[in-house]
Amino acid sequence: MIYNEAYINLLRGFYPCMGESARVTLSSVWPQYCKPIIQRNLRGETVEKINTPTLILRSGFMEETYFSLQFILILDSDGATVRHYEPLVKTVSVPL
């Protein structure tokens, strides 16, 4: 994971994770949320989600969060997907 300083507030309990695998850092949401998006990226699709509800365990409690995001493909010289760029915005958060 590579992120800017403003993103740290979104990460909360996941921070610090600079340079770590998103699969490891986001393991609590990876199977149901991240993995399907990555699979679509690997098939060559850009994924966009608006106000997507996600339950995240952060700072010791479960939090209902909503994000708007895009997973934009980064291709190598042969046109294969090698990474993605993910502009992400937290739209609302509600402690449960």
Protein Blocks (a to p, Z undefined) as FASTA:
>chain_A
ZZdfklmmmnmmmpccehiafklmmmmmmmmmmmmmmmmmmnopacddehiacdddeehi
acdddddddddddddfkopafbdcdddddfbdcdZZ
